[in-house]
Amino acid sequence: MNPTCPVCARPVAADNPAPHGLCPDCLGDGLAEVFDLCLAHRSDDPMQLLEALMRRPGCPMHGPIHHILVGAALLAAYKNAGGDLSLPEALLETARRGRQVPPAACGFWGACGAGIATGQFVSIATGTGPLSTESWGLANRMTAAALERIGSFGGPRCCKRDSSLAVLTAVDFAAEHLGIRMTRRPPVCRRSDRNEQCLKHRCPFHPGSAVAGERADEEGENS
C-alpha cells in the first residue's frame, strides 16, 4: 500500500522524494516552503512570520491558503514564546484543518477562514477535541473573538487585513487565557495597490489610516 500525503491523505509514490512527503497539489500550494519558514523561525512575533509567509512568490492576494498561514504563524510563535507543543506535528495538523475550510467561507458561511484558523490554533495548542471541557470553550471563544474583530470593519473581504486582525486578536487571547505572551506588532500594509476592494483609510493597516501612519513614522525613525 502506497503512503499518503500527510496533509491531504492523497496517495503518493512509495519513493516520493518531495519535501515533507507532500503530494503535488500540496507542493503547488507552497506548503513545503510554509513549513520550512515556520520551523526556521526563532521569534515569538507571529505577525513578522505571517508577513514573511505572505511575501512568498506565488502567494496570492486572496485565497484559502490564508486559512493555513494564520494558524502556522501563530503556532510557530507560540512555540518560540514557551508554548508546549511539537511544532512539526502542529504545522501538519493546522494545514489539514485549514484545507477543510472552503474558499469564500467569509461570505457564504459568515465565518472568515482566518478567524476560524485562530480557533484551530487554540485547539491544537491545548490538545482540544469535541469532548474536552474548559479548552473546548476557549477554542470557540477564540474563534468568536477573531470573527467579531474581523467583522467590525465590514467588507469586502481582504485576506491580508483579515489574517492580520486574526493573528493580533489571537496574540491578545493567548496572553490572557493561555499564559503565553507573544510579541504584538501590528503591520503597515504595502499591498493596497494590488487589492481593488481595499478599504483604504478605513483599514487599520493602510498607510493612510491615522494609526498605521503613526506606526510608519515610528518605523522610519527607528530604521
Secondary structure, 3 states (H helix, E strand, C coil): CCCECCCCCCECCCCCCCHHHCCHHHHHCCHHHHHHHHHHCCCCCHHHHHHHHHCCCCCCCCCCCHHHHHHHHHHHHHHHCCCCCCHHHHHHHHHHHHHCCCCCHHHHCCCCHHHHHHHHHHHHHHCCCCCCCHHHHHHHHHHHHHHHHHHCCCCCCCHHHHHHHHHHHHHHHHHHHHCCCCCCCCCCCCCHHHCCCCCHHHCCCCCCCHHHHHHHHHHHHHC
